[in-house]
Amino acid sequence: DSYAACQREVDNVWRDGPDWNARAIRNVARMGWFSSDRTIRQYAKEIWNVPV
């Protein structure tokens, strides 16, 4: 029930284009720093035990 209620809320926001766009922009703006190079280096070190 809670999933369906949340999905209905998302559907309502999506129908309001300007609100949806504003939320999407804020979401991207608040994202943390991501670097594929850093991620691969971290995986190599922590998961695959490759000396880096």
QUIVEN-V512569 format. One record per run of one state. SS is the DSSP state (h for helix, s for strand, l for the rest). FROM is the first residue (numbers start at 1). LEN is the number of residues. If there is no record, write none. Layout:
# QUIVEN-V512569
ss=SS from=FROM len=LEN
ss=SS from=FROM len=LEN
This chain:
# QUIVEN-V512569
ss=l from=1 len=1
ss=h from=2 len=14
ss=l from=16 len=1
ss=h from=17 len=13
ss=l from=30 len=6
ss=h from=36 len=11
ss=l from=47 len=6
